[in-house]
Amino acid sequence: MAAQEPAYVAIAQRKQAALLAAIPAEWRLPAHLIPAGMLSPAESITEGPNRYGRVNVTEIPRTCGILTPKELEITEKYDVRGLVSAMTGGKLKAEDVIRGFCKRAAIAHQLTRCLTEPLFDRALRQAKELDDHLQRTGTPVGPLHGLPVSVKDTFCVEGVDSSIGLSALAFKPARKNAALVDLLQSLGAVIIAKTNVPQTLATLDSCNHLFVPGEGALLAMNGSMVGFGTDIGGSIRIPAMCQGLYGFKSSEGRVPYGGQEGGQIEGKGRISLQPVAGPLARSVADIAAVMAEIVPRAELVGEDCIPGYWPSPSVPASLAVPRNFTVGILKTDGVVTPLPPITRILEEVANHLRRTPGVEVVDIPLPPALPKCQGLAGRLMGVDGGAHMLDLIEGQGESLMPWLQGRMKRGPALTIDQLAKLQAQRTQIEREMMQMWTHSSSSSSRQVDAIVCPIAPHPVPQIDRYNAVGYTSAFVLLDYPAGVIPVRPFVESDLELGREMNDPVLGSWDQANRQLWNEKTVDRRVYLDSPLSVQVVTPKQRDYELFQAMEIIDRAVQGRVGQTTSKL
């Protein structure tokens, strides 16, 4: 007698059929353009294009013939403010803009499996309403009138699933919007799709049994202008790093987080480690364009938000570097030694900054408390022992994704005493880490305005090989805002073929990281053309200052020192 299929198989098939039905037939790619392994969920999990190498699909939207020349221009020519201005000024109709981005999102999904919920029909209806309102009243609906955006699948959208890749949560549509969704729509933004997440929300590759791989690819393929994600271990910054995008992990309370489905017991974030929300975009300016509208309003819509400062984009501001702007270079977290190309890109950024008038670059010694952050963050993430999430997974017969196997196990929930001790350790670490922001020399001491450090101790790896999250989770533990700036692609000279690392091994995480560079265990050429990025960090609640630091560093890196724009 044949074994009965697990319950999740039929649910996944229904969900995939519903997803395909949301893509109009005229927007579908011919099979020969779709990478091998992306035609079915089962193939994608085992044979997806990124499992053993990389497939470049970025040119297909331009060459497949689905997008008209006007739609190609709409989806590629504008930044956030320019696109909104073109709609509010009558040059473009919101309906045409949204249709172009929906088509591009549909193409991106077929190539990368990046969507969970295409919202194309309702997005086009909203766009038409925006056009009608503008024509009738002569005024836009809001400062983000017609802006096409995407949100992580965790954000609840009324009438739509927030299944987070779990069959147990499929076909259970949300009854109301998350606060951020309401805020974005009140500003005139149009949510065109929800994007994929990793199984358990606790791995680094967006792969699950319901939707299979893909996430940050939507923005990288111009399928959305801005994507909103969440970050507890790096889920904004790591996709940005992998796709060569800009990411912004805000401080707690700056961007509404409530109204999400996380597959966890309700209220866990209030007692353990608090995730935060934030944007991914293709420029620092695009991040500023949306944050300038969200931060000042967040306290009015999110019960988890606090009053925030972000100057209005209508106020002209000089981008001149503040005098004596001090940038610290932090080379390691003391747990995992960065591989040579990561060390090299940090030094390149430092050299760019040293040539920038008004900027002083200093080396930040390893703070003794920093190596403690990764372990403590991990323990706080697992305060409930993982039972609720594993119940959802196992109840439908799902297996864990390969990276999670052997890493995620049931454990006892912490007692109040145990949790209190962890939070007391956190307080002590926070106190000790405050010293990192003062740089002392033999003659003086000065405040450090921003710190540049790695996002990860390795380049963009193949699926299932991402190693350590201490460089990202530490700044959630500390509640420091942190952003990502792409610098350049990985090139031939970065390979250093024939040269191995001779630094002392620091521990098991460090040993695993060496395997990503050891020529006996990896072909380093797999990293060629992948993006190399850096992380920028500022002190707690200094989110606007993070934007300013990112702008200064990005202009230095891109060779635009001295250039200004009229508006921040």
C-alpha positions in Angstrom: 0.0 0.0 0.0 1.5 3.4 -1.0 2.3 5.8 1.8 -0.1 8.6 2.2 1.2 12.0 1.1 1.8 14.5 3.9 -1.0 17.1 4.3 1.2 20.0 3.2 1.6 18.6 -0.3 -2.0 19.2 -1.4 -2.0 22.6 0.4 1.1 23.7 -1.5 -0.3 22.6 -4.8 -3.5 24.6 -4.2 -1.4 27.6 -3.1 0.8 27.4 -6.2 -2.3 27.1 -8.5 -3.8 30.2 -6.9 -0.5 32.1 -7.3 -0.3 31.2 -11.0 -3.9 32.2 -11.5 -3.1 35.7 -10.2 -0.7 36.2 -13.1 -2.5 37.0 -16.4 -1.8 34.7 -19.2 -0.3 37.5 -21.3 2.3 38.2 -18.6 3.6 34.6 -18.5 7.0 33.7 -19.8 7.6 31.0 -22.2 9.1 27.9 -20.5 12.5 28.2 -22.3 13.2 31.5 -20.5 12.6 30.1 -17.0 15.7 28.7 -15.3 15.9 24.9 -14.8 14.5 24.0 -11.4 12.0 26.9 -11.1 9.1 25.2 -12.9 7.9 23.3 -9.9 8.2 23.7 -6.1 9.8 20.3 -5.6 12.5 21.1 -8.2 13.1 24.6 -6.8 13.9 23.2 -3.3 16.4 20.7 -4.6 17.6 22.2 -7.9 17.0 25.9 -7.8 19.4 28.0 -9.9 21.3 29.4 -6.9 21.9 26.0 -5.2 25.1 25.2 -7.0 25.8 28.5 -8.8 24.2 31.6 -10.1 22.0 32.3 -13.1 21.7 35.9 -14.3 18.1 36.6 -15.2 18.2 40.4 -14.9 18.1 41.0 -18.6 15.0 38.9 -19.2 12.5 41.6 -18.3 14.0 43.8 -20.9 14.1 41.2 -23.7 11.1 39.0 -23.1 8.7 41.3 -24.9 6.1 41.4 -22.2 6.9 45.0 -21.1 6.3 47.8 -23.5 9.0 50.4 -24.1 7.0 52.9 -22.0 6.8 50.3 -19.2 10.5 49.7 -19.3 11.1 53.4 -19.0 8.6 53.7 -16.1 10.2 50.8 -14.2 13.8 51.8 -14.8 14.2 55.5 -15.2 12.8 57.0 -12.0 13.8 57.3 -8.4 11.0 57.4 -5.7 10.5 61.2 -5.7 10.8 61.5 -9.5 8.2 58.8 -10.1 5.8 60.3 -7.6 6.3 63.8 -9.1 5.7 62.4 -12.6 2.3 61.1 -11.4 1.2 64.0 -9.4 2.3 66.4 -12.1 0.3 64.6 -14.8 3.1 63.2 -16.8 2.3 59.6 -15.9 -1.0 58.0 -14.8 -0.8 55.9 -11.6 -2.6 53.1 -13.4 0.1 52.9 -16.1 2.8 52.9 -13.4 1.3 50.2 -11.4 0.5 48.0 -14.4 4.2 48.3 -15.5 5.5 47.3 -12.0 2.9 44.5 -11.6 4.0 43.1 -15.0 7.6 43.3 -14.0 6.9 41.7 -10.6 5.1 38.8 -12.4 8.2 38.3 -14.6 10.5 38.4 -11.6 8.4 35.9 -9.8 8.5 33.4 -12.6 12.3 33.7 -12.7 13.0 33.7 -8.9 9.8 32.6 -7.0 9.9 35.8 -5.1 6.2 36.4 -4.4 3.7 34.8 -2.0 0.7 37.0 -2.7 0.4 38.9 -6.0 -2.0 41.8 -5.3 -2.1 42.9 -8.9 -5.9 43.3 -9.4 -6.5 45.3 -6.2 -3.3 47.4 -6.9 -4.7 48.3 -10.3 -8.1 49.2 -8.8 -6.4 51.4 -6.2 -4.2 53.1 -8.9 -7.4 54.0 -10.9 -8.9 55.5 -7.8 -5.8 57.6 -7.3 -6.0 58.8 -10.9 -9.7 59.6 -10.5 -9.0 61.5 -7.2 -6.2 63.5 -8.8 -8.3 64.4 -11.8 -11.3 65.3 -9.7 -9.6 67.3 -6.9 -6.3 68.4 -8.5 -4.5 67.1 -5.4 -2.6 63.8 -4.7 -3.9 61.4 -2.1 -0.6 61.7 -0.2 3.1 62.3 -0.5 3.7 58.8 -1.9 0.8 59.0 -4.4 1.0 56.0 -6.7 4.3 54.6 -5.5 4.5 50.8 -6.1 5.8 49.0 -3.0 6.0 45.5 -1.8 5.9 44.1 1.8 7.3 41.0 3.4 4.7 38.2 3.7 4.6 38.6 7.5 2.7 41.9 7.2 -1.0 41.3 7.3 -3.1 42.6 4.4 -6.8 42.4 4.9 -8.3 39.5 2.9 -5.0 38.0 2.0 -3.0 35.2 3.6 0.1 35.7 5.8 1.1 32.1 5.5 4.9 32.9 6.0 5.6 29.8 3.9 3.8 27.4 6.3 1.0 25.2 5.0 -0.7 25.3 8.4 -1.3 29.1 7.9 -2.4 28.9 4.2 -5.9 29.9 3.2 -6.5 31.8 6.4 -6.7 35.4 5.2 -6.0 38.3 7.5 -9.0 40.2 9.0 -7.3 43.5 9.1 -4.2 45.3 7.8 -0.9 45.7 9.7 -0.3 49.2 10.9 2.4 49.8 8.3 0.1 48.7 5.5 -2.5 51.2 6.6 0.1 53.9 6.9 1.5 53.3 3.4 -1.9 53.3 1.8 -2.9 56.5 3.6 0.3 58.1 2.1 -0.9 57.0 -1.4 1.5 54.1 -1.8 0.2 51.0 -3.6 1.1 47.6 -2.4 1.5 45.4 -5.4 2.7 42.1 -3.8 3.9 40.3 -0.7 7.3 38.7 -0.8 8.7 35.3 0.2 10.3 34.4 3.5 12.4 31.6 4.9 10.9 28.6 6.6 10.6 29.5 10.3 11.8 33.1 9.5 15.0 31.9 11.0 17.2 31.0 8.1 19.1 33.1 5.6 17.6 31.8 2.3 14.0 32.4 1.5 13.1 28.8 0.9 10.1 26.8 2.1 7.7 24.1 1.1 4.9 26.4 0.1 6.6 29.0 -2.1 10.2 27.7 -2.5 13.2 30.2 -3.0 13.3 33.9 -3.7 12.7 37.3 -1.9 15.1 40.2 -2.4 15.1 39.5 -6.1 11.9 41.4 -6.7 13.5 44.8 -5.9 16.8 43.9 -7.6 14.8 43.2 -10.8 12.9 46.5 -10.6 9.6 44.7 -9.7 9.0 47.2 -6.9 10.3 50.7 -6.0 10.7 50.0 -2.3 10.3 46.8 -0.3 9.5 46.7 3.4 10.9 43.9 5.5 11.7 43.0 9.1 15.0 42.3 10.8 15.9 40.3 13.9 19.0 38.5 12.7 19.6 40.4 9.4 16.5 39.9 7.3 16.6 43.4 5.8 20.4 43.7 5.6 21.2 40.3 4.3 18.9 40.4 1.3 20.3 43.9 0.6 23.8 42.5 0.7 23.0 39.5 -1.5 21.2 41.7 -4.2 23.4 44.8 -4.1 20.7 46.9 -2.6 20.5 49.5 0.1 18.8 48.3 3.3 17.8 50.2 6.5 17.2 48.4 9.8 15.6 51.0 11.9 15.6 51.4 15.6 12.8 49.9 17.6 9.7 52.2 17.4 10.6 54.1 14.3 8.6 52.0 11.7 5.3 50.3 12.7 5.8 46.6 13.3 2.5 45.4 14.8 0.0 43.4 12.9 2.3 40.7 11.6 2.2 36.9 11.5 5.4 35.4 12.7 4.4 31.9 13.6 5.3 32.6 17.2 3.3 32.9 20.5 1.8 36.3 20.7 3.8 38.8 22.6 7.1 36.9 22.3 8.9 39.9 20.9 8.1 42.0 24.0 10.0 39.6 26.3 12.8 38.3 24.1 14.4 40.1 21.2 12.3 42.7 19.4 12.3 42.5 15.6 12.1 45.8 13.7 10.8 46.9 10.3 12.4 48.9 7.6 12.9 49.5 3.9 15.0 48.1 1.1 15.6 50.3 -1.9 18.0 51.0 -4.8 19.4 54.2 -3.4 19.9 56.0 -0.1 17.7 58.8 -1.5 14.8 56.3 -2.0 15.2 55.1 1.6 15.0 58.7 2.8 12.0 59.5 0.6 9.9 56.9 2.4 11.3 57.2 5.9 10.7 60.9 5.8 7.0 60.2 5.5 6.8 57.2 7.9 8.9 58.2 10.9 7.1 61.4 11.8 3.7 59.7 11.5 4.6 56.3 13.0 3.5 57.1 16.6 0.1 58.0 15.3 -0.6 54.6 13.8 1.6 52.1 15.6 1.2 51.2 19.3 4.8 50.1 19.2 6.1 53.4 17.9 7.6 56.5 19.6 7.9 60.1 18.4 10.5 60.3 15.7 12.5 63.1 13.9 13.0 63.2 10.2 13.0 66.5 8.4 10.4 67.0 5.7 11.7 66.3 2.2 10.3 69.7 1.1 12.9 71.4 3.3 16.1 72.0 1.2 19.3 70.8 2.9 22.9 70.9 2.0 24.7 67.6 1.7 28.0 69.1 2.7 29.9 66.8 5.0 29.7 68.1 8.6 33.1 69.3 9.9 35.0 66.6 11.8 32.6 63.9 10.9 34.2 60.8 12.5 33.7 57.3 11.0 35.0 54.3 12.8 36.1 51.1 11.1 35.3 48.0 13.0 37.0 45.0 11.3 35.7 42.0 13.3 33.2 40.9 15.8 35.7 38.8 17.6 33.8 35.6 16.8 34.3 35.1 13.1 37.3 36.5 11.2 36.2 38.1 7.9 37.5 36.4 4.8 40.0 38.4 2.7 37.6 40.1 0.3 35.5 41.4 3.2 38.6 42.8 4.9 39.7 44.4 1.6 36.3 46.1 0.9 36.4 47.6 4.4 39.8 49.0 3.7 38.7 50.4 0.3 35.8 52.2 1.9 38.1 53.6 4.6 40.4 54.9 2.0 37.5 56.5 0.1 36.5 58.3 3.3 40.1 59.3 4.1 40.1 61.3 0.9 36.7 63.0 1.8 37.1 66.5 3.2 35.7 66.9 6.6 35.8 63.2 7.4 38.1 61.6 9.9 38.6 57.8 9.9 39.6 56.0 13.0 40.0 52.3 13.8 37.7 50.9 16.4 39.3 48.4 18.7 37.3 45.2 19.2 34.9 46.0 22.2 35.2 43.2 24.7 31.5 42.9 25.0 30.8 42.5 21.2 31.8 38.8 21.0 29.1 38.1 23.6 26.3 39.5 21.4 25.8 36.7 18.9 25.3 34.0 21.5 23.0 36.2 23.7 20.9 37.2 20.7 20.5 33.6 19.8 19.4 32.6 23.3 16.9 35.4 23.4 15.4 34.4 20.0 14.8 30.9 21.4 13.2 31.7 24.7 10.1 29.6 23.9 12.0 26.5 22.9 10.6 26.7 19.3 7.6 24.6 20.2 4.9 26.7 18.6 6.7 27.0 15.2 7.6 23.3 15.2 4.0 22.4 16.0 2.9 24.3 12.9 5.5 22.6 10.7 5.2 19.1 11.9 1.4 19.2 12.1 1.3 19.3 8.3 4.1 16.7 7.8 6.6 19.3 6.6 10.3 18.7 7.0 12.8 21.3 7.9 14.8 23.0 5.1 18.4 21.6 4.8 20.0 24.5 6.6 17.7 24.1 9.6 18.2 20.4 9.9 20.4 19.7 12.9 20.2 23.4 13.9 16.6 23.8 15.0 15.3 21.5 17.7 12.7 21.6 20.4 13.8 22.8 23.8 12.4 23.8 27.1 10.9 27.3 27.4 12.9 29.5 29.7 11.7 30.3 33.2 11.1 33.8 34.3 14.4 33.6 36.3 16.3 32.4 33.3 14.9 35.1 31.1 15.6 37.8 33.6 19.2 36.7 33.8 19.5 37.0 30.0 18.0 40.4 30.0 20.4 41.4 32.8 23.3 40.3 30.7 21.9 42.3 27.8 21.8 45.4 30.0 25.5 44.9 31.0 26.5 44.5 27.4 24.6 47.6 26.3 26.4 49.5 29.1 29.8 48.3 28.0 29.2 48.9 24.3 28.5 52.6 24.9 32.2 53.0 25.2 32.6 52.1 21.5 31.2 55.5 20.5 34.0 57.5 22.1 37.4 57.3 20.4 40.3 58.2 22.6 43.9 59.0 21.6 46.9 60.2 23.5 46.0 63.8 23.0 42.1 63.9 22.9 38.9 62.0 22.8 36.0 62.5 20.3 32.6 61.1 19.6 32.3 58.6 16.8 29.4 59.5 14.5 29.1 56.2 12.6 30.8 52.9 12.3 31.5 50.9 9.2 31.8 47.1 9.6 31.0 43.9 7.7 27.5 42.6 7.2 28.8 39.1 7.0 32.2 37.6 7.4 32.1 36.2 3.8 30.9 37.2 0.3 27.5 36.2 -1.0 27.5 32.4 -0.6 25.5 29.7 -2.4 22.2 28.6 -0.9 22.5 26.8 2.5 26.0 28.0 3.1 25.5 31.4 4.8 27.5 31.2 8.0 27.3 33.6 10.8 24.7 36.3 11.7 26.6 37.9 14.6 27.5 40.9 12.5 23.7 41.6 12.0 22.0 40.2 15.1 24.3 42.1 17.5 22.8 45.4 16.4 19.3 44.2 17.0 20.3 43.1 20.5 21.8 46.6 21.0 19.0 48.4 19.1 21.5 50.3 17.0 20.1 51.4 13.6 22.1 49.8 10.8 22.1 50.2 7.0 23.7 48.5 4.0 25.6 50.2 1.2 26.7 48.2 -1.9 30.3 49.1 -2.9 31.3 47.1 -6.0 31.1 43.6 -7.5 33.5 40.8 -6.6 36.2 40.7 -9.3 39.0 38.4 -10.4 41.6 40.1 -8.2 39.5 39.3 -5.1 40.0 35.6 -5.7 43.6 35.4 -4.4 43.8 31.9 -5.9 46.4 29.7 -4.2 46.5 31.8 -1.0 44.8 30.5 2.1 44.1 32.1 5.5 46.6 31.6 8.2 44.9 33.4 11.0 44.3 31.4 14.2 40.8 29.8 14.2 38.6 31.4 16.8 36.0 28.7 17.2 33.4 26.5 15.4 31.7 29.5 13.6 35.1 30.7 12.4 36.1 27.2 11.3 32.9 26.9 9.3 33.5 30.3 7.7 37.0 29.2 6.5 35.2 26.5 4.5 33.8 29.2 2.3 37.3 30.3 1.3 39.2 27.0 1.5 39.9 26.0 -2.1 39.5 22.3 -1.2 35.8 23.0 -0.1 34.7 25.8 -2.5 35.4 27.1 -5.9 36.0 30.8 -5.1 34.9 31.7 -8.7 31.3 31.2 -7.5 31.6 34.7 -5.9 32.5 36.5 -9.1 30.2 39.4 -10.0 28.3 39.1 -6.7 28.0 42.3 -4.8 30.3 43.4 -2.0 28.7 45.7 0.6 29.4 47.2 4.0 27.2 47.9 7.0 26.9 51.4 8.6 25.8 51.7 12.2 24.9 54.6 14.4 24.0 54.9 18.1 20.6 53.9 19.5 17.7 55.9 18.1 19.9 57.9 15.7 18.0 56.8 12.6 18.1 60.2 10.8 21.8 60.4 11.6 22.2 56.9 10.0 20.7 58.2 6.8 23.1 61.1 6.8 26.1 58.8 7.4 24.9 56.5 4.7 24.6 59.4 2.3 28.1 60.6 3.1 29.7 57.2 2.8 27.8 56.3 -0.3 28.9 59.5 -2.1 32.5 58.8 -1.1 32.4 55.2 -2.3 30.7 56.1 -5.6 33.1 59.0 -6.2 30.4 61.7 -5.8 32.1 63.7 -3.1 31.1 67.4 -3.3 27.9 66.7 -5.2 24.7 67.9 -3.7 21.0 67.4 -4.2 18.4 70.0 -3.5 16.3 67.8 -1.2 16.9 65.2 1.4 
